[in-house]
Amino acid sequence: MSLRVGVVGGGQLARMMIAPAVELGVEIRVLAEQPGMSAAIAATAVGDYRDAQTVLDFAREVDVITFDHEHVPQDVLHALVDAGVAVHPGPDALQYAQDKLVMRARLAELGMPQPEWAAVHDAAELQSFIDDNGGRAIVKTPRGGYDGKGVRVVSAGTDADDWFARAAGSALLAEELVDFRRELAQQVARRPSGDVRAYPVVHTEQRDGVCAEVIAPAPESTPRLEAVAAEIGTGIAEGLGVTGMLAVELFETTDDRLLVNELAMRPHNSGHWTQDGAITSQFEQHLRAVLDLPLGDPNPRAPWTVMVNILGGPADGTLADRMPAAMVAHPDVKVHTYGKDPRPGRKVGHVNATGSVLYEVTYDARAAAAFFA
């Protein structure tokens, strides 16, 4: 009988695990939040991931549980562990992806490089932090934010009064407004038995808080930068006990430091390039890791890969309508769609282009993605 992986969450990350699962001979089952989601083809159950009994019933049919997102509550995660279910990553690791204040405190204990930060409970504490950090700061909601949501630039303590009111006495996270040259991402995979593999560090471009493009590997990266990024990623994976894929979002500062921005304990948008540009994609690697199988080679297949997100989709018609023309114009570019209806700002797909000349690869990726705008 084949190994069975259960994925909690029916989004595009679960969808993109399906093909490598088939190739590995792994049976993949998905607990989707509602019918018709991106991973509907593998959705064997539909239900609320916040309900312990629903998730426990789903888990009885698989060998290991993993995730499309980090939002499953801790009490549900611990109920799975208490029932003897293999959960990867486990609750002790996922808490650091679920709460940014908990993450910052633990990374400080591990000695990881970070922006200046503080837990702030009211406008006065936030104002004090702003005054100590150059007159402006970033404020984040500790839980639930993604793709630019739950993040705000502030220059006065009162700029987050609405968030403080909703927090009802709980702290917000204040961070220094980092003077950075560019944003990078370091991915690593770790098995429960401890084996770790690091992917090349990549350059990410954000637009309105959403990842728009990824260049792999990051251009103009010195061997020292590559080594430090890999050391940070590996150190965090081991220090937090992560199993599966880990993405570490990084700032490269104007004074040549690397600072940890965010963490994701699952396949990540910064790793979509690996589907066509790496020997082992992040989705195959995640499955290997959570099943404690030997990890694959993370090295690139080509000198350059550029990933461009399809954001929003066409104003009229569907992605499928645009596909033939994109294929004719850019036959070497790989198009990946998520089975989502177009909506402004929504991630509905991405394209990957590979090659030996960066500007040509970048042009191909952007031009192919433009067919779907």
Disulfide bonds with the S-S distance in Angstrom:
none
